[in-house]
């Protein structure tokens, strides 16, 4: 019996379009391992058996009678997925980010396993970089740092296992996939109605899935959630991206928290809010006292003992860009993130993602526009924060210095921001549409300035 994609994973695949590829990216900067990038490539080959999904591709069920399934890639080619690249020595950070921006713009090949890793040589300071692209259907980007599960160790001398011989299982034929889908419907009759709708038209599928999964959520959205404020972050998205990065010392962020209150995440959101305020003003945008930018904030929570948790809380948060006082901004955001501010708007954001994700079982244009249009009206950008390990990690003996997340864009939204803390530093990754938010590097610089301003205010 084949393994079927979950409804949410399938929805990410349905929403994939050339202009808005849904892959999650990561940029790892390492000290050059003793064996160079060849050692990194050998490490991936040796440990690929630990993640069998990385050798599987998606197979669509004929007539879309059910969600797609995972099957072994009969023509799996590791050299296609692990690629070498280089910068003119000594490669600067600006040159690295320009290369990463071009790589992030390219969609993954849907006919192959949905991941790629680029091993980049020539970075100044005797460093190398690894740029990864992984589809959300393949791995949960909120609970893992991309392909780091394969590459990273806490021991610089961790042994590299011998590669395991692998033979792909025979891929099921189309008739077999149909029969398995029908068998599932017989064992779970409640799904048969939805399948019947899918067989008629994609549009009816959309209505059926929204009705069966979301229930009264759509009515709640219409009645309690006002459209997100319109601004330069919401514009037609092209196919090209610009990636920028920023950094903050975790001790500085904790110092700000200890003086002004809130959480580490509240402080980081405050810095982003202040940067957005200055960025909007630099563009001549009207910013009044009540101006705000609405963010969808999925936050990976952290236990009291400092260990990462798999719990995730997602909120629609009004970022008070109209507030000039950073301490007041922090207080307002801390209040909102506790879930007691704006109770009429506290629609569970995880359900909102599920609602927009249940697009039709084919890329029917009307269904895709409806799903994307809903998300565009409800929030202006996505901001993720994933607590990472606070101990040094190594890949093939090379110390990982930095790790920057690259969160995908959705249609009509020109900016996403990812944050990851690692070994005493918070790393910000900005992914922007090259045409509408081409000055994203300015925003990244402003985030670092906002952290410094908050630190000065904390004495």
N, C-alpha and C positions, 0 to 999 in steps of 0.2 A: 504494500500500500504506500503510495507516494505521500509526501508531507505537503499540505496545502498552506499557502500564505494566509496569515491572519487577515481579517477584514481591514484593519488599520494599515498593515504592511502593504496589502494590495492597493489601498487607496493612495499611498505614496507613489506607487508605480503608475497608477492611472493619471495622477496629476503631473507626472513628468512631461515636460515639453522642451523643445530645443532652446527656447529663450529663457526658461526658468528650470534648469536641471535641479533635481532635488538632492543631489549628493552632498553629504557632510564632508568637509575637508579638515585637514589638520596639517600644521607646519611644525616639524620638529627640527631644532637646531642642536647639533651634536659636536663634541670634540671629535676630530677624525679618529676612527677606530684604528687599532694597529694594522689591520688588514685593509683599510680603506673601504670604499663602497662595495668592493667585491665581498668583503666579510659580511656586510649588511645583506647583500643579495643571497649569500649562502645561508645566512640565519633565517631569512624568510622561507627559503626552500626547505630547510630542515624542520621548521616548526609549523609548516602549513597544515600538517596532519592534525594539529591541535584545534584548527578551525575548519572543519569539513565543509562548511557552507561556502568557503572561499573558492571551492572547486565546483560549485553548483551554479546553474543558471535558472532563469525563470521560463517555464513552459506554459503557454496559454491553452486553456481547455477549449476545444472547438465549440463554436457558437456561443462562447462565454456562458456556458451552463453553470459554471462555478468559478470561484477565484482561482488564479494561477497556482501552479505547484512548483516545487523545487525538484530539479533533476540534475544528475551528474553531467558535467560538460564533457561530452565525448572527445572533443578536440582541445582540451584544456592546454594552454600554452603559458607557462609561468613567465617567459620572457616578454609576452605581451603585457602582462600586468605589472611587472617590476621593470621599470625603464630607467636608464641612466641619462643624466643630463649634466650640463656644466655651465659655469659662469666664467667670463674672462678674468683671470687672476690679476689682482686680488678682488674678488667679487664683493661689492658693497651690498648693504641691506636694501637699498633702493633697487639695485639690479635683481636681487633675489625676489623682492615683492613684485616686480614687473613680470618676471617669469611665472611666479605663482598665480598672478592675476590672469595670465593667458591660459594656464593649465586649468584654473577653476572655471573658466568660461566654457570649456568643452564638455558636452554631455558624455556619460558613460555609454558603452555599447550594450544595448539591451539583449543582444544575442550571446553575450558572454557573462561570466560571473561579474557582479556589479561592484568592482573595486579596482583601483589602480594605485601604484606607489612609484614615485619618482625620486631617485637617488641623485642628489645634486652636489657636484663637486665644485671646488674653486672658491669657496666662501672665505673671506679674509679672516685672519686669526686662526688659521689651521682648523677650520670647521667645515662640516658638511651639513646638508639639510635633507630632510625626507618630507616630501609633500604627498599626502595621502588623500584619496577620494573614495568614499564609501557610501553606498546608497542606504538610506534609512531602513529599507526593507531587509538589508543584510545584517545590520547591527544597530543596536540602540545607541545613538550618539550622545544621549544624556547620561548614560551610566558607564560608558567606556571611552577612553581617549583613542578612538579610531582603531588603527591597526597596532596600537601600542601593546595590546595583549600578546601579540606575536613577537614584537621586537624587543621589549623592554624587560630588564632584570634589575633586582636590587643589588646583585653581586656583579662587580665588573668582570670577574673570572668565571661566570656561569658557563658550564659546558654547553657546547652546541651538539645536539643529538644528531645521529646519523639520519639522513633522509629516509623516509619510509616509502617503500614501493606502493604505488597506488594504481588500481585499475578501476575505471569508472563503471558503475552499474549500468546495465542496459536501460536506455531511456524508453519510457512507455510510449506506445503508439497513440495516435489521436483517438482511435476507437476505445483503447483501454482507459484513457482519461475520461471519456464520456461515460463508460460503464461504471467507473469508480464514482463519478459524480452522481449518477443515478442511484447507485447503491447507498450513498450517503443520504440522499433524499428519502429513500425508503426507510432508512433507520432513523431519520429525523424529519418527519413529515412537515414540520413547521417551516422548513426552508423551501418547500416545493412551490409555495405561492410566489415567493420572490423569484425563483428560477423561471416560473412561467412568465412573469412580467419581463424578465431579461430576454426571454425568447421572442417577445413581441416587438418591443422597441427599447432603445437605450433610454429614452426620455421617461418611459414608465418605470424603468429600473431605478432611475434617480429618485422619483417620487416614492417608490416602494421602500427603498433603502432609508431615505430620510424619515419616512413615516414609521418604519419598524424599529429603527435604532434611536432616533432622536426623540420620538414621542412628542411631548409638548414643548421641547426645547426651542424649536423655531418660533413658536408663539411667544415664549419668554424673551427671546432675543429681540423680536420686533417690538415688544411692549416695554422692556426695561432697559435695553442698551441703546443709547443714542449713537448715531454714526460717529466714527472717529473724526477728530478735527482734520481738515484738509490742509495740506502744506506741501513743501518741496520733496518730502520723503515719499509722497504718493504720486507717481508719474508712470507713464508707459516704460516698461523695462526692456532694454535691448539685450543682445546676446553677449556683450562684453562686460567684464567685471574689473573693478579695482580693489585690491586688498591692501589694507593698512594695519599697523600694529601699534600697541602701546603697552606700557609696563607700569607697575606700582609695587612698592615693597609691602609685603603683607604685614610686617610689623607697624608700618606707618598707618595702614588701614585700621589695624587693631587699636592703635593709639587714638585715632580719631573716634572710633567707636567707644572707647573707654571714657572719653571726655564728653562727647555729645550724645551718647546713647545709640540705640538701634543695634543692628547686626552688621556683620561684615558686608553682607549683600546690600543692606540699606545704604551703607557708605558708598559702595561701588555704583549703585543706581544714582545716588546723589551726584557723584562725579560725572557720570554720563549725562545726567539732566543738565548740570551746569554747562557742560561742553556743548550740548545741543542748543542751549540758550544763546551762547556766544556765537555758535556757528550760524544760527538763524539770523542774529543781528548783523553778522558780517555779510550776509547775503541781502540785507535790506528788507528782511521779512518783518511784518508787524508783530511785535511781541508785547502784549499788554499784561497787566497784572493777573488776569485770569487765564492767560494762555496755557495750553497744555499739549503734550504729545502722548498718545495712548500706546502703551507697549504691552505685548503679550510676553509675560515673564515666566517661563518654566524654570523652576529653581530646584536643583538637586540638593536635598536637605542633608545636613550633617549631624551626626549624633554628638552628645556631649563629650564623649571620649575622643573626639577628633577623627574617628574613622568614617570613611565615606559610607553613605547609605543609599539604597536603591529607591528610597521614597522621593517622589517628585510632587511638588505643589505648583500649579500654574494659575496665574492671576492676570486679569486685565488691570493694568496700573496706569493711572494718570500721572505722567511726569510733569511736575509744575515748572515748566520752563519760564513762566511769567514771574516767578518769585526771584528777586535779586539777591536775597540773603541766603547763603549756603546752609547756615544752621537751621533756618526755617524750612528750607527744602528737605533737609535730612529728617526733621521732625515729621513733616507731612508724609514723606515716603515710608518712614518707619510705621506710622499710623496706618497707612493704606496696606502695607504688607502684613500687618497683623490681622487683616481681614475684617476690621471693624469700621473702615471708612467706606462711604458710598455703598450701603448695603443693597440698594436697589439695583446696583450694577454687578453684584457678585455672582454672575453666571459662571459656572465652572468652566474654565478655559480648556480643560482636557476634553470636555464634551463638545466645545466649539470646534476644536481641531477634528474630532471624530465626525462632526456634522459636515464640515467643509471637505473632509477627506472622502466621504462616501459619494464620490462622483460616479457616473455610470460605468458599467463594466466594459465599455469600450471608450475610446477617446472621442466621444460625441461632443461636438463643439459646444452645443447648448448647455450640456451638463457641466462641462469644464468651466465655461464662463460663469455659470451660476455659483459654482463652488468657489472660484477665485474671487468673484464679485462680493460674496458674503464676507470673506476674510478681509478684503480690502476695506470694506466699510467699517469693520469692527475695531481694527487696530492699525497703527501706522508703521510699526516695526516690531521685530522679535529680538529679545535680549535674553540670552541663556547664561547661566552661571553654573559651572560644574566644579565642585571642590576636587582637587587632585591630591596625590600623595605629597607629603612634606619631607620626604627622604629622597636622596639622589637616586636616579635611575640610569641604567646603562644599556646600550645596544651594541653588541659585539665588542664590548670593552670600552666603547666611547661614551663619555658622560653626556647625558642630555642636559643642555643648558637652558633651553627655552621650548615652550610648546604653545602654539597659537591655534585656537579653533576657528574654523571658517564655516559659518552657518548659511545655508542656502537662502535665496530670495524667493518670494512668491510673486505672482503677477501683480503689478501695480504697486509694489513696495520696493523702494530703491536702496534700502539699507537694512542690514542685520548685524547684530553685535554679539559675539561670544566671549565669555570670560572663563578662564581656567586658572586655578591657583596651583602652584607646584614649587616645592622646595624654597619657600619663603618669598615667592614673587607671584603677583597676579598678572596674568598675560591676557591682553585684550586683542581680539581679532575682529577686524571690520571688513565686511564683504559688501560692496556697493556696486550699483549699476554705473558703468563708466560714463554714460551720457548725463544722467540726471543728478548724480552725486559724485562727480568726478574729483571734487576737492576733499575726498574722505580723509586724506592725510592730514588736512587742517583739523578735522574733528578729532583724530587720534592725538595730535599734539595738545589740543585743548583738554582732553581727558587727563593727561599727565599734569597739566597746569592746575586743573581743578583739584586733584589730589593734593598738590603742594599747597594750594590755598586753604583747603580744609585742615591740613596739618599745621599750618601757621596759626589758624584760628584756634586750634587745640593747644597751642603753646608748646 
